[in-house]
Each structure stands twice: as C-alpha cells, then as structure tokens.
Amino acid sequence: MTAAELAEPELLAEPELTLGDDANDLWELLCLGVLVDGRYQILRSIGRGGMSTVFVARDQRLGRDVAFKVLGPHLAHSRDVVQRFVNEARTLARLTSPHVVRVLDTGTTHALHDLPLPYMVLELLHGEDLRARGERRRGPSVTQAVSYLLQACEGLAAAHAAGVIHRDIKPENLFIERQLDGREVVKLLDFGIARSPVSLSELTQAGATVGSPRYMSPEQLSDASAADVRSDIWSLGVVLYELLGGVPPFRAESTLEMCSQILMRKPVRLDRIRSEVPRALAQVVHRCLELEPARRYADVGELARALAPFAGDGSADTAQRIERELDSSHTGLVVAPRPTETAVRRVPSERVRSRDTHTSYLRSVRRRRLFARGLFAVSMGGMSALLMQAFLPDIFEHPVGTLSRASDAVMRAGSEIATSAERAMDRER
C-alpha cells in the first residue's frame, strides 16, 4: 500500500481498463459507478496495494470527493487479513494529528456485487510521497529533508502517545500534501501492520517478520512482536539517510543479503556521501541506525530535539510540541526518560521483558558474527592452501614452506574462533 493510493493524481493520465486485463482490473472496472451504502459513489480507481484497492468516491451526503479504500475481494476469506484491515481503520480513527491521514468513515459493503468487504473512507490527498520527491533530479535540500522528517516525528508522536507503533515507516508511507496556501504538510499513512492495544497478539506472533526489509530495524527482522518505538526511530533514520544521501544505507540484490547487511554492516558516513550534510546532522542520522536499541534516541521527542537545529524556522516549537505530547502519554511506550524530564517514568514489566529480549538477541547476533568470521577464515585458509598446492607445488616441497605454514595458521585460527563461538552459543542455549 503506497501513498499514491490515497492521492489524487494530477499529472498522470488515468490508464484505461479493458476486459482483457486481469481479474482485479475487471473487478475494479465493474465497481465504477456503484453507490455504496447509499452514500459513496465510486468514480475511478487510483491505486492498488497488496491488501486493498483505493478509489476516488463522491460523498453524496456532503458533496465532496474522498478516498474509498476497500479490501481486495481475493482476500475476503482470510480472517487475519480482514482483522488487519479493521485494525488499521481503528488505529487511524484514534489519531487526530494533522500529520496522520484522517479516517472519515468505516463500514462493510454488500453493494460491490454482493461481496461483504470492509472499507474505510479517508481524506483525499493532493501531492506526492517522499519516494517521488527524493527521486527528482533535484531532490529536497538538507533543510527541507529534515523538515519533512520533523513533521513525520510529530505524526509518530501522536501514534506513540496513543500506544501505536507503526512498524512500516518508509518513503511511500510519508506523503507530502500541498496546502492551498503553498505549505507542505507531511502525513503518515498505512497503519496496516501497526502494533496497538487493539491487536497486540492477534496479528503478530512471536518470531514473525512484517514490514519492508530495507527499512526494518535489526530487532524487527528477528521478531516483529518485540519491536518498540526505537524500531520506528531506526526506520526514520533509514528514510532520512536515503533522502539526504540519494542512496539507501543498505543495498542488496536479495532480501537475505539485505538482512545480513543490516545485522552486520555499518553504513557509510552520510557526510562523506553528500558534502552539504553537516557532520552534526550525520551523527544524528547514524545514532538512529545504531544496532543496539539502547544507543538510539529513546523516543521521537528526543530525535526531534536533535533534528530541530537543521530544520529552519519554527522547528524548535515543533520539537517542544512533540515532547509535550509524549509527556502527556500514559501508554508506557516511551522507553527511557529524556534528559529534560524531572519526573521518573515507571517502565512496565512488559517493556522490561522487551529490553531483555533485545539484549539476548544482540548477544546472539554478536556470536553469529564471530562464528561466521571463523568459518570465513577457515574457508579462506583452505582455499589458499589448495590454490598454492595446485599452482605453486614447489613452495610446498620447499623445506621452509612459509606460505603453507601461514595458510595452516589461518585455518587453525579460524577453527579456534568458530569453535569458541559455537561453545558460547551452546552455553547460551
């Protein structure tokens, strides 16, 4: 589900649908003109995601155009998918921030060819998402990029204060809406996989992985149910890195390789990729991308305070609003008190267990790295010995055998590293 699915396209021509298109296109074509619940008349399709289709609809009662998002008919039989769709509607209905897309109505339709499909009605947005903005020939300036992320922090603050962790922050889910006065307002979209009090255990089982791998935190890759607010902060860091540097911090050809890079490699310094990025701002971004959650910013309020000096006029006020909203929250989602706070927050036992899970997870990551390095050393030592024996047999026959002994030493060292790491993992189990 992308931001384009909630936006009114202004420059692109509407593609024609024909009877030769696939079943989904045919279904969308048959929906045009249908009046749902005696109120919403389907005008045209503007986007399709993995779960749902979004139409422009005319609200006959209020005389305005809206975004009509309805679950795809091919998924109507899946109880989990239906629950996830309903969860998104409930989550959005609880959030009133100007930086979160507004839900106007919900229901279940029987008018679309007698299919009982849940739907939600949302405000129709005009603009483009951060993906489209970043891919322009001249992307946003440093100040603009930071301003966009600061507004995203404000939307996330409303979600976190309400007990909701988004878990799918990416450029496609950050939409820049153009206001009539020329201002640009960033709105947070797609809470389909958000974790909230209405679905803490229904949709996310232990060990499950949900989200977009390129933007997922290390702990979310391991167990999505254990992700806390710092996982969203990691994702914001990836988005800002990509927006400022023009390239993502982690690039790979496959999902497995991407996950491996996130777990084992630090990204190149942002100020080395783009010289206009101040060193202090690069440090803020890289702190968001710390492997250990405890080393990241504790919440989006702390991150907003760090970003404010780079976002232009009014940014300090935005950071203060974010911190006030989080301070008024009683959800326990803020994992650590900020330096300016005087009151001591009590961390719920569930959050303590979550931190323990993260600590155990990070220990296992370090051991896996050590084990992998040992195996790599063994393989390189063995390969070098075979190559030298094949192409330089005289060296092996020489009484000194310097290279042969060096190869053997590498193999022995690698074997010892791998063995020690394996024993440590066994003790942990």
Buried (B, 14 or more C-beta within 10 A) or exposed (E): BBBBBBBBBEEEEEEEBEEEBEEBBBBBBEBEEBEBEEBBBBBBBBBBBEBBBBBBBBBEEEEEBBBBBBBBBEBBEEEEBBBBBBBBBBBBBBBEBEBBBBBBBBBBBEBBEEBEBBBBBBBBBBBBBBBBBBEEEEBBEBEBBBBBBBBBBBBBBBBBBBBBBBBBBBBBBBBBBBEEEEEBBBBBBBBBBBBBEBBEEEBBEEEEBBBBBBBBBBBBBBBBBBBBBBBBBBBBBBBBBBBBBEBBBBEBEEEEEBBBBBBBEEBEBBBEBBEEBBEEBBEBBBBBBBBBBEEBBBBBBBBBBBBBBBBBEEBEEBBBBBBEBBBEBEBBBBBBBBEEBEEEBEBEEEBEEBBEBBEEBBEBBEBBEBBBBBBEBBEBBBEBBEEBBEEEEEBEEEEEBEBBEBBBEBBEBBBEBBEBBBEBBEEEE
